[in-house]
Amino acid sequence: MRRTIFAAEHDDFRESVRGFLTKEAVPHTEAWEAAGVIDRDFWRKAAAQGYVAFQAPEDLGGAGIDDFRFNAIIDEEAAYTGTAGDGFALVNDIVAPYLLDLTTDEQRERWMPGVTSGDIVPVIAMSEPGTGSDLRAIASKATWKGDHWSLTGSKTFVTSGIQADLVIAAARIEREGVEGMGLFAVEAGAEGFTRGRKLDKIGRKAQDTAELFFDDVTVAPENLIGEQGRGLQLLMKNLPQERLSIAVTAVASAERALEITLEYARSRNAFGKPIGSFQANRFSLAEAATEVAVARVYVDRCIEAAVDGSLTAEEAAGCKYWTTELQFRVIDLGLQLHGGYGYMEEYEIARMWRDARVQRIYGGTTEIMKEIVGRSLGL
Ligand SMILES: Cc1cc2nc3c(=O)[nH]c(=O)nc-3n(C[C@H](O)[C@H](O)[C@H](O)COP(=O)(O)OP(=O)(O)OC[C@H]3O[C@@H](n4cnc5c(N)ncnc54)[C@H](O)[C@@H]3O)c2cc1C
């Protein structure tokens, strides 16, 4: 079905993103996977092309383009080309809204030029060893010391945590007269801020993921992002876009998996015929193709809703869980139809399979997404 959400400027943008990723990312994917981290030069090159935090105003190095369709195009092209890493989704879709919408002019001027040039990698640290789904149980605490905050606690599973130059950490506030949480910006090099090991994941191997530790880190009052005590509400406000971003990747990955599986099923023979011509396989692929097409229409509708500001938390949650579950099913079918070759690292479907698994977990698990949808049903 023809997509209807894009204009000519989006199509041109897609073409340039695809060309850039094909030239600058695809040839290095294997090396980045082996290193467990993406080359910083690549990130600077992407930033020089205007692909990083382009929502920022021009005087801060961005393009002033606040249109989620451009974000979606980068996410989709990263999935279609098999580009390693989650950097674009992390910075453009998840962290930029915190840095642009919740910050003061002074904070934006301090951080955004570095973010848009690729010199500052910003990350978000909510999850902790003791809690992920239940953000209210965050134990990191920020204690007011009269003229600064003291931040103490541990974070885990932080995407780009090894490369991070600026960490937005959620912490419980300990200050007389203030209840709730706050978001604190910690710059690399701050005394008491250390990184743990690079976590050894089963997939998304080129993307570094890390533990971060804060031991009585001094945080200046001007590094508080948004209002003190409202950290949880601020996280909740931005999570729908994070979930849509994951859904966009999910559908694009499912489309890519379907494409390579169809090619394989047409060309691989067994018992004298292409494996795709057996009715069982043809039916499975027909079901997958139909479900992916349905998902595509729903995600596109959610992208439109994000653009006009009407995407609800429930719509984003439903979209995230349904598309990521579908992504995994379609990729698993694709791997099965590749037979033994599907289990071999040199086959794209194998990498897609191990990379897909986490989509049902991060950004809020499928179970938590169903809770969010369920709560809206008046049950
Ligand atoms: C590769 C990767 C990258 C990540 N990147 C980041 C990042 O950049 N920043 C960040 O802050 N976090 C990040 N995360 C953390 C991620 O968001 C959490 O792992 C996720 O939210 C789940 O939290 P948890 O791991 O603590 O699981 P838990 O919350 O302990 O959940 C364990 C299981 O219990 C289930 N469960 C929990 N509560 C309920 C309930 N009420 N009803 C039914 N079932 C329930 C869950 O669905 C899950 O199946 C990342 C994680 C991974 C793996």
The ligand as a Tripos MOL2 file, in Angstrom:
@<TRIPOS>MOLECULE
LIG
   53    58     1     0     0
SMALL
NO_CHARGES

@<TRIPOS>ATOM
      1 C1         19.8400   -2.8580   25.4100 C.3       1 LIG1
      2 C2         19.0950   -2.0370   26.4090 C.ar      1 LIG1
      3 C3         19.1640   -0.6490   26.3270 C.ar      1 LIG1
      4 C4         18.5200    0.1310   27.2890 C.ar      1 LIG1
      5 N1         18.6650    1.5030   27.2570 N.ar      1 LIG1
      6 C5         18.2210    2.2350   28.3130 C.ar      1 LIG1
      7 C6         18.5370    3.6120   28.4250 C.ar      1 LIG1
      8 O1         19.2120    4.1970   27.5690 O.2       1 LIG1
      9 N2         18.1080    4.2830   29.5260 N.ar      1 LIG1
     10 C7         17.3690    3.6850   30.4940 C.ar      1 LIG1
     11 O2         17.0090    4.3580   31.4530 O.2       1 LIG1
     12 N3         17.0360    2.3800   30.4100 N.ar      1 LIG1
     13 C8         17.4430    1.6400   29.3510 C.ar      1 LIG1
     14 N4         17.1450    0.3050   29.2700 N.ar      1 LIG1
     15 C9         16.3730   -0.3160   30.3530 C.3       1 LIG1
     16 C10        14.9900   -0.7860   29.9250 C.3       1 LIG1
     17 O3         14.1420    0.2900   29.6960 O.3       1 LIG1
     18 C11        14.4940   -1.7200   31.0480 C.3       1 LIG1
     19 O4         15.2850   -2.9070   30.9740 O.3       1 LIG1
     20 C12        13.0300   -2.0680   30.9250 C.3       1 LIG1
     21 O5         12.2260   -0.9280   31.1520 O.3       1 LIG1
     22 C13        12.6140   -3.1780   31.8990 C.3       1 LIG1
     23 O6         13.0740   -2.9230   33.1850 O.3       1 LIG1
     24 P1         13.8510   -4.0800   34.0070 P.3       1 LIG1
     25 O7         14.9230   -4.5910   33.1180 O.co2     1 LIG1
     26 O8         14.2340   -3.5290   35.3180 O.co2     1 LIG1
     27 O9         12.7950   -5.2390   34.1880 O.3       1 LIG1
     28 P2         11.7320   -5.3700   35.3900 P.3       1 LIG1
     29 O10        11.0290   -4.0850   35.5740 O.co2     1 LIG1
     30 O11        12.4040   -5.9830   36.5550 O.co2     1 LIG1
     31 O12        10.7220   -6.4220   34.7580 O.3       1 LIG1
     32 C14        11.0080   -7.8270   34.7220 C.3       1 LIG1
     33 C15         9.8110   -8.5370   34.1100 C.3       1 LIG1
     34 O13         8.6590   -8.3010   34.9320 O.3       1 LIG1
     35 C16         7.6150   -7.7860   34.1520 C.3       1 LIG1
     36 N5          6.8050   -6.8490   34.9120 N.ar      1 LIG1
     37 C17         7.2120   -5.8040   35.6500 C.ar      1 LIG1
     38 N6          6.1620   -5.1480   36.1640 N.ar      1 LIG1
     39 C18         5.0500   -5.7940   35.7070 C.ar      1 LIG1
     40 C19         3.6440   -5.6020   35.8640 C.ar      1 LIG1
     41 N7          3.1500   -4.5730   36.5560 N.pl3     1 LIG1
     42 N8          2.7980   -6.4660   35.2550 N.ar      1 LIG1
     43 C20         3.2780   -7.4940   34.5180 C.ar      1 LIG1
     44 N9          4.5930   -7.7380   34.3340 N.ar      1 LIG1
     45 C21         5.4640   -6.8860   34.9120 C.ar      1 LIG1
     46 C22         8.3090   -7.0790   32.9880 C.3       1 LIG1
     47 O14         7.4370   -6.9090   31.8700 O.3       1 LIG1
     48 C23         9.4630   -8.0220   32.7070 C.3       1 LIG1
     49 O15         9.0050   -9.0660   31.9190 O.3       1 LIG1
     50 C24        17.7420   -0.4920   28.2980 C.ar      1 LIG1
     51 C25        17.6490   -1.8840   28.3500 C.ar      1 LIG1
     52 C26        18.3280   -2.6520   27.4260 C.ar      1 LIG1
     53 C27        18.2490   -4.1400   27.5420 C.3       1 LIG1
@<TRIPOS>BOND
     1     1     2 1
     2     2     3 ar
     3     2    52 ar
     4     3     4 ar
     5     4     5 ar
     6     4    50 ar
     7     5     6 ar
     8     6     7 ar
     9     6    13 1
    10     7     8 2
    11     7     9 ar
    12     9    10 ar
    13    10    11 2
    14    10    12 ar
    15    12    13 ar
    16    13    14 ar
    17    14    15 1
    18    14    50 ar
    19    15    16 1
    20    16    17 1
    21    16    18 1
    22    18    19 1
    23    18    20 1
    24    20    21 1
    25    20    22 1
    26    22    23 1
    27    23    24 1
    28    24    25 2
    29    24    26 1
    30    24    27 1
    31    27    28 1
    32    28    29 2
    33    28    30 1
    34    28    31 1
    35    31    32 1
    36    32    33 1
    37    33    34 1
    38    33    48 1
    39    34    35 1
    40    35    36 1
    41    35    46 1
    42    36    37 ar
    43    36    45 ar
    44    37    38 ar
    45    38    39 ar
    46    39    40 ar
    47    39    45 ar
    48    40    41 1
    49    40    42 ar
    50    42    43 ar
    51    43    44 ar
    52    44    45 ar
    53    46    47 1
    54    46    48 1
    55    48    49 1
    56    50    51 ar
    57    51    52 ar
    58    52    53 1
@<TRIPOS>SUBSTRUCTURE
     1 LIG1         1 GROUP 0 **** ****
